[in-house]
Amino acid sequence: MPDHDPVEKALIDFLVRTKRGDSFHDIMKSLGDPVFDKAVELAVSYGYVEGLQIGRVASGHLTVDTVSGAFRLTPDGDAYLSGKSL
């Protein structure tokens, strides 16, 4: 993804906030925004974060829950961020 891509920007923001230790509740305030939702899905599918369970309800809206309070950045997520100019 190019750096100017809105999903890429949302993904980086999501990972930075996760690494910084922002609360899950505060980070998820953007849930429902299609760009943010895609960024969360990518972060989980690429293995950049752990401790999240995602799904979609019948209406198509993304749902995100923490698993045992273990929501955190993975080494792969940290490596991805280190390759970006922040």
Steps between C-alpha positions, in 0.01 A plus 500: 500500500633845417567731796238749379223239506234585764482138618880496541481819706222357716697176545811687611296717739331191645835324552669809648214549747511131590876510555469817707255321728190708431190338645310254284185707552666821377655332197168342400309831500548506121335160455235527231714718274566277195865606471569436871312168487713386205817603685398291805422202279838530328686534831342177623537308173867603460572401860600853604286485817385223726221462748220617271206302377327654200182411319213645304137516604217434254488869405866481396635713784835398647508386862822495702555352845809444709597147592605469864616864503806398296467771233850605391736558211690194378866493396378496136296813566797669660718403202243641260497831689879517512503491120278809480602862533288623789 
